[in-house]
Amino acid sequence: MKKKILLLSAVVALMVILPACEETAKEAAQKASKEMCDCLNDHSQSYCEDQLNSNYSSYKNDDAFYSEFNKVNDCNITISKKTN
């Protein structure tokens, strides 16, 4: 019985903790913006854009990500969705 209670408690704890660890689009955009500016200190813009696309591809359709990135960016870089 104690084992079942402990197991159930562990499962509930994981269900609470794991979603709290997920990064929001706003947080990701702030991090991406800083990384982009830092990257530009040592690399070409093309290289940094490739890195940004590679590291944050999961946000490619997230308007909040684009908005926040452009809002907080302080190295004169703006991003937008690519249209075909």
Distance bins in CASP14 RR format, pairs under 12 A and 6 or more apart:
PFRMAT RR
TARGET T0000
AUTHOR 0000-0000-0000
RMODE 2
METHOD distances of the structure
MODEL  1
1 7 0 0 0 0 0 1 0 0 0 0 0
1 8 0 0 0 0 0 1 0 0 0 0 0
2 8 0 0 0 0 0 1 0 0 0 0 0
2 9 0 0 0 0 0 1 0 0 0 0 0
3 9 0 0 0 0 0 1 0 0 0 0 0
3 10 0 0 0 0 0 1 0 0 0 0 0
4 10 0 0 0 0 0 1 0 0 0 0 0
4 11 0 0 0 0 0 1 0 0 0 0 0
5 11 0 0 0 0 0 1 0 0 0 0 0
5 12 0 0 0 0 0 1 0 0 0 0 0
6 12 0 0 0 0 0 1 0 0 0 0 0
6 13 0 0 0 0 0 1 0 0 0 0 0
7 13 0 0 0 0 0 1 0 0 0 0 0
7 14 0 0 0 0 0 1 0 0 0 0 0
8 14 0 0 0 0 0 1 0 0 0 0 0
8 15 0 0 0 0 0 1 0 0 0 0 0
9 15 0 0 0 0 0 1 0 0 0 0 0
9 16 0 0 0 0 0 1 0 0 0 0 0
10 16 0 0 0 0 0 1 0 0 0 0 0
10 17 0 0 0 0 0 1 0 0 0 0 0
11 17 0 0 0 0 0 1 0 0 0 0 0
11 18 0 0 0 0 0 1 0 0 0 0 0
12 18 0 0 0 0 0 1 0 0 0 0 0
13 19 0 0 0 0 0 1 0 0 0 0 0
13 20 0 0 0 0 0 1 0 0 0 0 0
14 20 0 0 0 0 0 1 0 0 0 0 0
14 21 0 0 0 0 0 1 0 0 0 0 0
15 21 0 0 0 0 0 1 0 0 0 0 0
21 27 0 0 0 0 0 1 0 0 0 0 0
22 28 0 0 0 0 1 0 0 0 0 0 0
22 58 0 0 0 0 0 1 0 0 0 0 0
23 29 0 0 0 0 1 0 0 0 0 0 0
23 30 0 0 0 0 1 0 0 0 0 0 0
23 31 1 0 0 1 0 0 0 0 0 0 0
23 32 0 0 0 0 0 1 0 0 0 0 0
23 55 0 0 0 0 0 1 0 0 0 0 0
23 56 0 0 0 0 0 1 0 0 0 0 0
23 58 0 0 0 0 1 0 0 0 0 0 0
23 59 0 0 0 0 1 0 0 0 0 0 0
23 62 0 0 0 0 0 1 0 0 0 0 0
23 65 0 0 0 0 0 1 0 0 0 0 0
23 68 0 0 0 0 0 1 0 0 0 0 0
24 30 0 0 0 0 1 0 0 0 0 0 0
24 31 0 0 0 0 0 1 0 0 0 0 0
24 59 0 0 0 0 0 1 0 0 0 0 0
24 62 0 0 0 0 1 0 0 0 0 0 0
24 64 0 0 0 0 1 0 0 0 0 0 0
24 65 0 0 0 0 1 0 0 0 0 0 0
24 68 0 0 0 0 1 0 0 0 0 0 0
25 31 0 0 0 0 0 1 0 0 0 0 0
25 32 0 0 0 0 1 0 0 0 0 0 0
25 56 0 0 0 0 1 0 0 0 0 0 0
25 58 0 0 0 0 1 0 0 0 0 0 0
25 59 1 0 1 0 0 0 0 0 0 0 0
25 60 0 0 0 0 0 1 0 0 0 0 0
25 61 0 0 0 0 0 1 0 0 0 0 0
25 62 1 0 1 0 0 0 0 0 0 0 0
25 63 0 0 0 0 1 0 0 0 0 0 0
25 64 1 0 1 0 0 0 0 0 0 0 0
25 65 1 0 1 0 0 0 0 0 0 0 0
25 66 0 0 0 0 1 0 0 0 0 0 0
25 67 0 0 0 0 1 0 0 0 0 0 0
25 68 1 0 0 1 0 0 0 0 0 0 0
25 69 0 0 0 0 1 0 0 0 0 0 0
26 32 0 0 0 0 0 1 0 0 0 0 0
26 33 0 0 0 0 0 1 0 0 0 0 0
26 59 0 0 0 0 0 1 0 0 0 0 0
26 62 0 0 0 0 1 0 0 0 0 0 0
26 63 0 0 0 0 0 1 0 0 0 0 0
26 64 1 0 0 1 0 0 0 0 0 0 0
26 65 1 0 0 1 0 0 0 0 0 0 0
26 66 0 0 0 0 0 1 0 0 0 0 0
26 67 0 0 0 0 1 0 0 0 0 0 0
26 68 1 0 1 0 0 0 0 0 0 0 0
26 69 0 0 0 0 1 0 0 0 0 0 0
26 71 0 0 0 0 1 0 0 0 0 0 0
26 72 0 0 0 0 1 0 0 0 0 0 0
27 33 0 0 0 0 0 1 0 0 0 0 0
27 34 0 0 0 0 0 1 0 0 0 0 0
27 56 0 0 0 0 0 1 0 0 0 0 0
27 59 0 0 0 0 0 1 0 0 0 0 0
27 62 0 0 0 0 0 1 0 0 0 0 0
27 64 0 0 0 0 0 1 0 0 0 0 0
27 65 0 0 0 0 1 0 0 0 0 0 0
27 68 0 0 0 0 1 0 0 0 0 0 0
27 69 0 0 0 0 0 1 0 0 0 0 0
27 72 0 0 0 0 0 1 0 0 0 0 0
28 34 0 0 0 0 0 1 0 0 0 0 0
28 35 0 0 0 0 0 1 0 0 0 0 0
28 52 0 0 0 0 0 1 0 0 0 0 0
28 55 0 0 0 0 1 0 0 0 0 0 0
28 56 1 0 0 1 0 0 0 0 0 0 0
28 57 0 0 0 0 0 1 0 0 0 0 0
28 58 0 0 0 0 1 0 0 0 0 0 0
28 59 1 0 1 0 0 0 0 0 0 0 0
28 60 0 0 0 0 0 1 0 0 0 0 0
28 62 0 0 0 0 1 0 0 0 0 0 0
28 64 0 0 0 0 1 0 0 0 0 0 0
28 65 1 0 0 1 0 0 0 0 0 0 0
28 66 0 0 0 0 0 1 0 0 0 0 0
28 68 0 0 0 0 1 0 0 0 0 0 0
28 69 0 0 0 0 1 0 0 0 0 0 0
28 72 0 0 0 0 0 1 0 0 0 0 0
29 35 0 0 0 0 0 1 0 0 0 0 0
29 36 0 0 0 0 0 1 0 0 0 0 0
29 52 0 0 0 0 0 1 0 0 0 0 0
29 55 0 0 0 0 0 1 0 0 0 0 0
29 56 0 0 0 0 1 0 0 0 0 0 0
29 59 1 0 0 1 0 0 0 0 0 0 0
29 62 0 0 0 0 1 0 0 0 0 0 0
29 63 0 0 0 0 0 1 0 0 0 0 0
29 64 1 0 0 1 0 0 0 0 0 0 0
29 65 1 0 1 0 0 0 0 0 0 0 0
29 66 1 0 0 1 0 0 0 0 0 0 0
29 67 1 0 0 1 0 0 0 0 0 0 0
29 68 1 1 0 0 0 0 0 0 0 0 0
29 69 1 0 1 0 0 0 0 0 0 0 0
29 70 0 0 0 0 1 0 0 0 0 0 0
29 71 0 0 0 0 1 0 0 0 0 0 0
29 72 1 0 0 1 0 0 0 0 0 0 0
29 73 0 0 0 0 1 0 0 0 0 0 0
29 78 0 0 0 0 0 1 0 0 0 0 0
29 79 0 0 0 0 1 0 0 0 0 0 0
30 36 0 0 0 0 0 1 0 0 0 0 0
30 37 0 0 0 0 0 1 0 0 0 0 0
30 56 0 0 0 0 0 1 0 0 0 0 0
30 59 0 0 0 0 0 1 0 0 0 0 0
30 64 0 0 0 0 0 1 0 0 0 0 0
30 65 0 0 0 0 1 0 0 0 0 0 0
30 67 0 0 0 0 0 1 0 0 0 0 0
30 68 1 0 0 1 0 0 0 0 0 0 0
30 69 1 0 0 1 0 0 0 0 0 0 0
30 70 0 0 0 0 0 1 0 0 0 0 0
30 71 0 0 0 0 1 0 0 0 0 0 0
30 72 1 0 1 0 0 0 0 0 0 0 0
30 73 0 0 0 0 1 0 0 0 0 0 0
30 74 0 0 0 0 0 1 0 0 0 0 0
31 37 0 0 0 0 0 1 0 0 0 0 0
31 38 0 0 0 0 0 1 0 0 0 0 0
31 52 0 0 0 0 0 1 0 0 0 0 0
31 55 0 0 0 0 1 0 0 0 0 0 0
31 56 0 0 0 0 1 0 0 0 0 0 0
31 59 0 0 0 0 0 1 0 0 0 0 0
31 65 0 0 0 0 0 1 0 0 0 0 0
31 68 0 0 0 0 0 1 0 0 0 0 0
31 69 0 0 0 0 1 0 0 0 0 0 0
31 72 0 0 0 0 1 0 0 0 0 0 0
31 73 0 0 0 0 0 1 0 0 0 0 0
32 38 0 0 0 0 0 1 0 0 0 0 0
32 39 0 0 0 0 0 1 0 0 0 0 0
32 48 0 0 0 0 0 1 0 0 0 0 0
32 49 0 0 0 0 0 1 0 0 0 0 0
32 51 0 0 0 0 1 0 0 0 0 0 0
32 52 1 0 0 1 0 0 0 0 0 0 0
32 53 0 0 0 0 0 1 0 0 0 0 0
32 54 0 0 0 0 0 1 0 0 0 0 0
32 55 1 0 0 1 0 0 0 0 0 0 0
32 56 1 0 1 0 0 0 0 0 0 0 0
32 57 0 0 0 0 0 1 0 0 0 0 0
32 58 0 0 0 0 0 1 0 0 0 0 0
32 59 1 0 0 1 0 0 0 0 0 0 0
32 60 0 0 0 0 0 1 0 0 0 0 0
32 62 0 0 0 0 0 1 0 0 0 0 0
32 65 1 0 0 1 0 0 0 0 0 0 0
32 66 0 0 0 0 0 1 0 0 0 0 0
32 68 0 0 0 0 1 0 0 0 0 0 0
32 69 1 0 1 0 0 0 0 0 0 0 0
32 70 0 0 0 0 0 1 0 0 0 0 0
32 72 0 0 0 0 1 0 0 0 0 0 0
32 73 0 0 0 0 1 0 0 0 0 0 0
32 77 0 0 0 0 0 1 0 0 0 0 0
32 79 0 0 0 0 1 0 0 0 0 0 0
33 39 0 0 0 0 0 1 0 0 0 0 0
33 40 0 0 0 0 0 1 0 0 0 0 0
33 48 0 0 0 0 0 1 0 0 0 0 0
33 52 0 0 0 0 1 0 0 0 0 0 0
33 56 0 0 0 0 0 1 0 0 0 0 0
33 65 0 0 0 0 0 1 0 0 0 0 0
33 66 0 0 0 0 0 1 0 0 0 0 0
33 67 0 0 0 0 0 1 0 0 0 0 0
33 68 1 0 0 1 0 0 0 0 0 0 0
33 69 1 0 1 0 0 0 0 0 0 0 0
33 70 0 0 0 0 1 0 0 0 0 0 0
33 71 0 0 0 0 1 0 0 0 0 0 0
33 72 1 0 1 0 0 0 0 0 0 0 0
33 73 1 0 1 0 0 0 0 0 0 0 0
33 74 1 0 0 1 0 0 0 0 0 0 0
33 75 0 0 0 0 1 0 0 0 0 0 0
33 76 0 0 0 0 0 1 0 0 0 0 0
33 77 1 0 0 1 0 0 0 0 0 0 0
33 78 0 0 0 0 0 1 0 0 0 0 0
33 79 0 0 0 0 1 0 0 0 0 0 0
34 40 0 0 0 0 0 1 0 0 0 0 0
34 41 0 0 0 0 0 1 0 0 0 0 0
34 48 0 0 0 0 0 1 0 0 0 0 0
34 52 0 0 0 0 0 1 0 0 0 0 0
34 68 0 0 0 0 0 1 0 0 0 0 0
34 69 0 0 0 0 0 1 0 0 0 0 0
34 72 0 0 0 0 1 0 0 0 0 0 0
34 73 0 0 0 0 1 0 0 0 0 0 0
34 74 0 0 0 0 1 0 0 0 0 0 0
34 75 0 0 0 0 1 0 0 0 0 0 0
34 77 0 0 0 0 0 1 0 0 0 0 0
35 41 0 0 0 0 0 1 0 0 0 0 0
35 42 0 0 0 0 0 1 0 0 0 0 0
35 43 0 0 0 0 0 1 0 0 0 0 0
35 48 0 0 0 0 1 0 0 0 0 0 0
35 49 0 0 0 0 0 1 0 0 0 0 0
35 51 1 0 0 1 0 0 0 0 0 0 0
35 52 1 0 0 1 0 0 0 0 0 0 0
35 54 0 0 0 0 0 1 0 0 0 0 0
35 55 1 0 0 1 0 0 0 0 0 0 0
35 56 0 0 0 0 1 0 0 0 0 0 0
35 69 0 0 0 0 0 1 0 0 0 0 0
35 72 0 0 0 0 0 1 0 0 0 0 0
35 73 0 0 0 0 0 1 0 0 0 0 0
35 75 0 0 0 0 0 1 0 0 0 0 0
35 77 0 0 0 0 0 1 0 0 0 0 0
36 42 0 0 0 0 0 1 0 0 0 0 0
36 43 0 0 0 0 0 1 0 0 0 0 0
36 45 0 0 0 0 1 0 0 0 0 0 0
36 47 0 0 0 0 0 1 0 0 0 0 0
36 48 1 0 1 0 0 0 0 0 0 0 0
36 49 0 0 0 0 1 0 0 0 0 0 0
36 50 0 0 0 0 0 1 0 0 0 0 0
36 51 0 0 0 0 1 0 0 0 0 0 0
36 52 1 0 1 0 0 0 0 0 0 0 0
36 53 0 0 0 0 0 1 0 0 0 0 0
36 55 0 0 0 0 1 0 0 0 0 0 0
36 56 0 0 0 0 1 0 0 0 0 0 0
36 69 0 0 0 0 1 0 0 0 0 0 0
36 70 0 0 0 0 0 1 0 0 0 0 0
36 72 0 0 0 0 0 1 0 0 0 0 0
36 73 1 0 0 1 0 0 0 0 0 0 0
36 74 0 0 0 0 0 1 0 0 0 0 0
36 75 1 0 0 1 0 0 0 0 0 0 0
36 76 0 0 0 0 0 1 0 0 0 0 0
36 77 1 0 1 0 0 0 0 0 0 0 0
36 78 0 0 0 0 0 1 0 0 0 0 0
36 79 0 0 0 0 1 0 0 0 0 0 0
37 43 0 0 0 0 0 1 0 0 0 0 0
37 45 0 0 0 0 0 1 0 0 0 0 0
37 48 0 0 0 0 1 0 0 0 0 0 0
37 52 0 0 0 0 0 1 0 0 0 0 0
37 69 0 0 0 0 0 1 0 0 0 0 0
37 72 0 0 0 0 1 0 0 0 0 0 0
37 73 1 0 0 1 0 0 0 0 0 0 0
37 74 1 0 0 1 0 0 0 0 0 0 0
37 75 1 1 0 0 0 0 0 0 0 0 0
37 76 0 0 0 0 1 0 0 0 0 0 0
37 77 1 0 0 1 0 0 0 0 0 0 0
38 48 0 0 0 0 1 0 0 0 0 0 0
38 51 0 0 0 0 0 1 0 0 0 0 0
38 52 0 0 0 0 0 1 0 0 0 0 0
38 73 0 0 0 0 0 1 0 0 0 0 0
38 74 0 0 0 0 0 1 0 0 0 0 0
38 75 0 0 0 0 1 0 0 0 0 0 0
38 77 0 0 0 0 0 1 0 0 0 0 0
39 45 0 0 0 0 1 0 0 0 0 0 0
39 46 0 0 0 0 0 1 0 0 0 0 0
39 47 1 0 0 1 0 0 0 0 0 0 0
39 48 1 1 0 0 0 0 0 0 0 0 0
39 49 0 0 0 0 1 0 0 0 0 0 0
39 50 0 0 0 0 1 0 0 0 0 0 0
39 51 1 0 1 0 0 0 0 0 0 0 0
39 52 1 0 0 1 0 0 0 0 0 0 0
39 54 0 0 0 0 0 1 0 0 0 0 0
39 55 0 0 0 0 0 1 0 0 0 0 0
39 75 0 0 0 0 1 0 0 0 0 0 0
39 77 0 0 0 0 1 0 0 0 0 0 0
40 46 0 0 0 0 0 1 0 0 0 0 0
40 47 0 0 0 0 1 0 0 0 0 0 0
40 48 1 0 1 0 0 0 0 0 0 0 0
40 49 0 0 0 0 1 0 0 0 0 0 0
40 51 0 0 0 0 0 1 0 0 0 0 0
40 52 0 0 0 0 0 1 0 0 0 0 0
40 73 0 0 0 0 0 1 0 0 0 0 0
40 74 0 0 0 0 0 1 0 0 0 0 0
40 75 1 0 1 0 0 0 0 0 0 0 0
40 76 0 0 0 0 1 0 0 0 0 0 0
40 77 1 0 0 1 0 0 0 0 0 0 0
41 47 0 0 0 0 0 1 0 0 0 0 0
41 48 0 0 0 0 1 0 0 0 0 0 0
41 75 0 0 0 0 1 0 0 0 0 0 0
42 48 0 0 0 0 1 0 0 0 0 0 0
42 51 0 0 0 0 0 1 0 0 0 0 0
43 49 0 0 0 0 1 0 0 0 0 0 0
43 50 0 0 0 0 1 0 0 0 0 0 0
43 51 1 0 0 1 0 0 0 0 0 0 0
43 52 0 0 0 0 0 1 0 0 0 0 0
44 50 0 0 0 0 1 0 0 0 0 0 0
44 51 0 0 0 0 0 1 0 0 0 0 0
45 51 0 0 0 0 0 1 0 0 0 0 0
45 52 0 0 0 0 0 1 0 0 0 0 0
45 75 0 0 0 0 0 1 0 0 0 0 0
45 76 0 0 0 0 0 1 0 0 0 0 0
45 77 1 0 0 1 0 0 0 0 0 0 0
45 79 0 0 0 0 0 1 0 0 0 0 0
46 52 0 0 0 0 0 1 0 0 0 0 0
46 53 0 0 0 0 0 1 0 0 0 0 0
47 53 0 0 0 0 0 1 0 0 0 0 0
47 54 0 0 0 0 0 1 0 0 0 0 0
48 54 0 0 0 0 0 1 0 0 0 0 0
48 55 0 0 0 0 0 1 0 0 0 0 0
48 56 0 0 0 0 0 1 0 0 0 0 0
48 73 0 0 0 0 0 1 0 0 0 0 0
48 75 0 0 0 0 1 0 0 0 0 0 0
48 77 0 0 0 0 1 0 0 0 0 0 0
48 79 0 0 0 0 0 1 0 0 0 0 0
49 55 0 0 0 0 0 1 0 0 0 0 0
49 56 0 0 0 0 0 1 0 0 0 0 0
49 77 0 0 0 0 1 0 0 0 0 0 0
49 78 0 0 0 0 0 1 0 0 0 0 0
49 79 0 0 0 0 1 0 0 0 0 0 0
49 82 0 0 0 0 0 1 0 0 0 0 0
50 56 0 0 0 0 0 1 0 0 0 0 0
50 57 0 0 0 0 0 1 0 0 0 0 0
51 57 0 0 0 0 0 1 0 0 0 0 0
52 59 0 0 0 0 1 0 0 0 0 0 0
52 60 0 0 0 0 0 1 0 0 0 0 0
52 65 0 0 0 0 0 1 0 0 0 0 0
52 66 0 0 0 0 0 1 0 0 0 0 0
52 69 0 0 0 0 1 0 0 0 0 0 0
52 73 0 0 0 0 0 1 0 0 0 0 0
52 77 0 0 0 0 1 0 0 0 0 0 0
52 79 1 0 0 1 0 0 0 0 0 0 0
53 59 0 0 0 0 0 1 0 0 0 0 0
53 60 1 0 0 1 0 0 0 0 0 0 0
53 79 0 0 0 0 1 0 0 0 0 0 0
53 81 0 0 0 0 0 1 0 0 0 0 0
53 82 0 0 0 0 1 0 0 0 0 0 0
54 60 0 0 0 0 0 1 0 0 0 0 0
55 65 0 0 0 0 0 1 0 0 0 0 0
56 62 0 0 0 0 1 0 0 0 0 0 0
56 65 1 0 0 1 0 0 0 0 0 0 0
56 66 0 0 0 0 0 1 0 0 0 0 0
56 68 0 0 0 0 0 1 0 0 0 0 0
56 69 0 0 0 0 1 0 0 0 0 0 0
56 79 0 0 0 0 1 0 0 0 0 0 0
57 65 0 0 0 0 0 1 0 0 0 0 0
57 82 0 0 0 0 0 1 0 0 0 0 0
58 65 0 0 0 0 1 0 0 0 0 0 0
59 65 1 1 0 0 0 0 0 0 0 0 0
59 66 0 0 0 0 1 0 0 0 0 0 0
59 67 0 0 0 0 0 1 0 0 0 0 0
59 68 0 0 0 0 1 0 0 0 0 0 0
59 69 0 0 0 0 1 0 0 0 0 0 0
59 79 0 0 0 0 0 1 0 0 0 0 0
59 81 0 0 0 0 0 1 0 0 0 0 0
60 66 0 0 0 0 1 0 0 0 0 0 0
60 69 0 0 0 0 0 1 0 0 0 0 0
60 79 0 0 0 0 0 1 0 0 0 0 0
60 80 0 0 0 0 0 1 0 0 0 0 0
60 81 1 0 0 1 0 0 0 0 0 0 0
60 82 0 0 0 0 1 0 0 0 0 0 0
61 81 1 0 0 1 0 0 0 0 0 0 0
61 82 0 0 0 0 0 1 0 0 0 0 0
61 83 0 0 0 0 0 1 0 0 0 0 0
62 68 0 0 0 0 1 0 0 0 0 0 0
62 69 0 0 0 0 0 1 0 0 0 0 0
62 79 0 0 0 0 0 1 0 0 0 0 0
62 81 0 0 0 0 1 0 0 0 0 0 0
63 69 0 0 0 0 0 1 0 0 0 0 0
63 70 0 0 0 0 0 1 0 0 0 0 0
63 79 0 0 0 0 0 1 0 0 0 0 0
63 80 0 0 0 0 0 1 0 0 0 0 0
63 81 0 0 0 0 1 0 0 0 0 0 0
64 70 0 0 0 0 0 1 0 0 0 0 0
64 71 0 0 0 0 0 1 0 0 0 0 0
65 71 0 0 0 0 0 1 0 0 0 0 0
65 72 0 0 0 0 0 1 0 0 0 0 0
65 79 0 0 0 0 1 0 0 0 0 0 0
65 80 0 0 0 0 0 1 0 0 0 0 0
65 81 0 0 0 0 1 0 0 0 0 0 0
66 72 0 0 0 0 0 1 0 0 0 0 0
66 73 0 0 0 0 0 1 0 0 0 0 0
66 77 0 0 0 0 0 1 0 0 0 0 0
66 78 0 0 0 0 1 0 0 0 0 0 0
66 79 1 0 1 0 0 0 0 0 0 0 0
66 80 1 0 0 1 0 0 0 0 0 0 0
66 81 1 0 0 1 0 0 0 0 0 0 0
66 82 0 0 0 0 0 1 0 0 0 0 0
67 73 0 0 0 0 0 1 0 0 0 0 0
67 78 0 0 0 0 0 1 0 0 0 0 0
67 79 0 0 0 0 1 0 0 0 0 0 0
67 80 0 0 0 0 0 1 0 0 0 0 0
67 81 0 0 0 0 0 1 0 0 0 0 0
68 78 0 0 0 0 0 1 0 0 0 0 0
68 79 0 0 0 0 0 1 0 0 0 0 0
69 75 0 0 0 0 0 1 0 0 0 0 0
69 77 0 0 0 0 1 0 0 0 0 0 0
69 78 1 0 0 1 0 0 0 0 0 0 0
69 79 1 0 1 0 0 0 0 0 0 0 0
69 80 0 0 0 0 1 0 0 0 0 0 0
69 81 0 0 0 0 0 1 0 0 0 0 0
70 76 0 0 0 0 0 1 0 0 0 0 0
70 77 0 0 0 0 1 0 0 0 0 0 0
70 78 1 0 1 0 0 0 0 0 0 0 0
70 79 1 0 0 1 0 0 0 0 0 0 0
70 80 0 0 0 0 1 0 0 0 0 0 0
70 81 0 0 0 0 0 1 0 0 0 0 0
71 78 0 0 0 0 1 0 0 0 0 0 0
71 79 0 0 0 0 0 1 0 0 0 0 0
72 78 0 0 0 0 0 1 0 0 0 0 0
72 79 0 0 0 0 0 1 0 0 0 0 0
73 79 0 0 0 0 1 0 0 0 0 0 0
END
